[in-house]
Amino acid sequence: MTEHRIPDSSTLHGWRKSSYSGPEGGSCVEVLDGYPSGVPVRDSKIPQGPALLFTSTGWSSFITAVNLGDFSA
């Protein structure tokens, strides 16, 4: 994978918000499952903006670390 950014994430369909996102909006991230080159992640407030593209392994490691409480709030 050479490209780590998708300039206009609105061209992709099937985004889902974090299960921790509340219904009132605010600061949320969205993830796109099943993308062939990795895991795109974008800011839900700017759907036409860029998305960062993570490797599947890197994203899984990040989610595991979050679930284990490795990051302080």
N, C-alpha and C positions, 0 to 999 in steps of 0.2 A: 504494500500500500504506500503510494508516494504522496497522495493528496490527503491532507488532514483537515480540510475545511470544505464545506459545500456552500458556495456564495449565496444562493437563494434557496432556502429550505422549503419554500412554499411550493416548489415543483414536485416535492415528494408527498405521498399520501399514506395515511395510516398512523399518524403520530398519536401517542398516548401520554397523558400527564402522569406524573408521579402519584402513587396512591396516597401520599402524604399531602397532596395539594388540596386545599379547601375549596368549597364552592364559590367563595367570595373573590377568587382571583388572586392577585398579588404576585409574588416572586415564585414562579414555577418553572420547572424544566419539563421538556417533553422528549421522549425517546421513540425511535422508529425501529421496530423489530423486523427482522428478515431482510435487512439491506445487505446485499452481497459483499460489499467491501469493508464492513465493520458495523459499528453502532453509532448512528448519528444522534446528536443531542443538541437541542436548541432551547432558547428562551421563549416561553409561551407567549410573552407579551409582544414579541416581534416575529410573527410567523413568516414574514417575507425576508427576514434577516438570515444571517449565516448559521450554519450548524457545524459543530465540531465533530469530527469523525474519529472514534476510538477503535482500537482493535477489540475483537470479541474477548480475548484473554484479559486485556487491560480493563475493560468495562466490568467483567465478572470479578476481577480482583478488587476493584473499587467498591462494588456492591457488597461483596463479602466483608470488606473492611468497615463499611458503614454499618452493616448488620451486627458486627462484632463490637461496635462502639469504639473503634480505633480513632475516631475524630472527636474532639471536644466541641461543644456548642458555644 
